[in-house]
Amino acid sequence: MTVKVKYYNWQKPKVSDYVRFKKASPNLVGLNEWLCKRFNGSSLGIFNKRPIRGGTSPSTHYFGAALDWKYPTRVSAKLVIKFLIANSEELGVQSIHDYVGGCIWHADRGWKKQAADSDGMGQSWATWLHIEVTPSQWKDSRPIPVKVGAENLP
């Protein structure tokens, strides 16, 4: 499923991104809090000044624009993935990396299978989702029920 969210490549940042995005996205902080409360998962982190795994480009975490969320069960992961995609425009979600499932969803092109690797992609022990937010909704701190409507919550 593709949606109208415009994908932004955080690995090719503008110079201004280094000034504008210097902490954890309020949008992802709120999403993490809601996910943890609703599904009993936990955060593996949002803001971390480091390069991408196996590379030199800045990680999306460098700009506080990615949440690694550890889920308690595969069932909850699938519910969260479905919810995030269905509400990606309202939440500003542009990308979801499903490590156990071995695939990545981008808002502008849908799902793409990934090769298994030692960093967790395609591995049964990698029970987390990597969730990226767009620059335009990076600072949206409204509560999740307000963004998507209480009737659309899982």
Wavefront OBJ file of the C-alpha trace (Angstrom):
o trace
v 0.000 0.000 0.000
v 1.395 3.394 -0.953
v 0.172 6.652 0.529
v 0.548 10.383 -0.062
v 3.350 10.862 2.470
v 6.421 12.193 0.703
v 9.476 10.147 1.643
v 12.522 12.139 2.806
v 15.959 10.512 2.677
v 17.535 11.373 6.031
v 20.831 9.907 4.799
v 21.121 12.838 2.354
v 20.291 15.684 4.746
v 20.213 19.387 4.031
v 22.713 21.479 6.000
v 19.791 23.041 7.897
v 18.707 19.584 9.144
v 21.758 19.474 11.417
v 20.507 22.663 13.087
v 16.740 22.016 13.065
v 16.687 18.389 14.273
v 18.946 18.080 17.340
v 16.890 15.953 19.737
v 14.244 13.223 19.736
v 11.216 14.053 17.613
v 8.273 15.052 19.851
v 6.106 13.130 17.373
v 8.058 9.906 17.978
v 8.293 10.484 21.727
v 4.489 10.625 21.833
v 4.115 7.633 19.507
v 6.536 5.612 21.636
v 4.666 6.470 24.846
v 1.359 5.483 23.279
v 2.736 2.237 21.792
v 4.353 1.238 25.086
v 1.174 1.920 27.043
v -1.157 0.263 24.520
v 0.975 -2.772 23.586
v 3.434 -3.147 26.505
v 6.485 -2.750 24.287
v 9.565 -0.665 25.006
v 11.750 1.910 23.321
v 15.196 0.934 22.076
v 15.872 4.594 21.339
v 15.099 7.590 19.153
v 17.967 10.104 19.224
v 21.491 8.778 18.680
v 24.238 10.657 16.826
v 25.685 7.805 14.782
v 26.090 6.730 11.146
v 23.827 4.152 9.517
v 24.757 0.562 10.288
v 27.623 -0.488 8.059
v 28.005 2.969 6.489
v 29.110 6.552 6.941
v 25.922 8.529 6.181
v 24.056 9.879 9.211
v 21.478 7.533 10.658
v 17.874 8.709 10.782
v 18.367 8.460 14.557
v 21.022 11.203 14.232
v 18.153 13.636 13.599
v 15.832 12.106 16.205
v 13.608 11.027 13.309
v 13.494 7.272 13.954
v 12.122 5.163 16.778
v 13.239 1.595 17.373
v 10.290 0.051 19.208
v 10.614 -3.420 20.749
v 7.340 -5.286 20.598
v 6.168 -7.959 23.043
v 4.594 -10.354 20.512
v 4.530 -10.805 16.754
v 0.752 -10.339 16.847
v 1.172 -6.887 18.398
v 3.850 -6.023 15.810
v 1.467 -6.864 12.964
v -1.324 -4.788 14.548
v 1.037 -1.830 14.973
v 2.317 -2.099 11.386
v -1.238 -2.148 10.042
v -2.186 0.847 12.247
v 0.907 2.868 11.285
v 0.393 2.355 7.562
v -3.341 3.069 7.709
v -2.615 6.313 9.573
v 0.756 7.202 8.073
v -0.405 10.567 6.739
v -1.836 11.644 10.097
v 1.212 10.354 12.008
v 3.873 11.441 9.515
v 5.200 7.888 9.262
v 7.301 7.517 6.126
v 9.082 4.213 6.717
v 8.756 1.021 8.772
v 11.509 -1.580 8.985
v 10.101 -4.947 10.051
v 13.251 -6.810 11.047
v 11.713 -10.212 11.824
v 9.624 -9.999 8.652
v 12.728 -9.062 6.658
v 11.133 -6.157 4.810
v 10.900 -2.370 4.677
v 7.817 -0.261 3.916
v 8.245 3.209 2.431
v 5.216 5.454 2.055
v 5.983 6.218 -1.567
v 6.606 2.671 -2.773
v 5.145 0.086 -0.400
v 6.905 -3.066 0.835
v 10.276 -4.363 -0.315
v 11.855 -7.626 0.843
v 15.360 -7.308 2.311
v 18.199 -9.811 2.480
v 18.878 -11.268 5.906
v 21.902 -9.741 7.641
v 23.788 -9.849 10.934
v 22.294 -6.514 12.074
v 18.914 -8.177 12.554
v 17.111 -7.976 9.215
v 15.331 -11.291 8.693
v 16.409 -12.631 12.099
v 13.916 -14.126 14.585
v 15.645 -12.403 17.535
v 15.254 -8.882 16.075
v 11.847 -8.175 17.627
v 11.635 -4.456 16.955
v 10.242 -2.059 14.400
v 12.220 0.886 13.085
v 9.712 3.715 12.500
v 10.702 6.919 10.672
v 8.915 10.262 10.654
v 8.866 12.973 7.980
v 10.592 16.332 8.555
v 7.258 18.139 8.160
v 5.657 16.222 11.051
v 8.809 15.742 13.126
v 7.665 18.204 15.813
v 3.931 17.322 15.882
v 3.338 16.692 19.589
v -0.424 16.218 19.489
v -1.654 13.032 21.224
v -2.108 9.974 18.989
v -5.926 9.841 19.512
v -6.159 13.471 18.364
v -4.059 12.810 15.249
v -5.922 9.728 14.058
v -9.284 9.949 15.848
v -10.167 7.757 18.809
v -12.392 5.607 16.582
v -9.336 4.557 14.528
v -7.241 3.282 17.440
v -6.540 -0.471 17.664
l 1 2 3 4 5 6 7 8 9 10 11 12 13 14 15 16 17 18 19 20 21 22 23 24 25 26 27 28 29 30 31 32 33 34 35 36 37 38 39 40 41 42 43 44 45 46 47 48 49 50 51 52 53 54 55 56 57 58 59 60 61 62 63 64 65 66 67 68 69 70 71 72 73 74 75 76 77 78 79 80 81 82 83 84 85 86 87 88 89 90 91 92 93 94 95 96 97 98 99 100 101 102 103 104 105 106 107 108 109 110 111 112 113 114 115 116 117 118 119 120 121 122 123 124 125 126 127 128 129 130 131 132 133 134 135 136 137 138 139 140 141 142 143 144 145 146 147 148 149 150 151 152 153 154
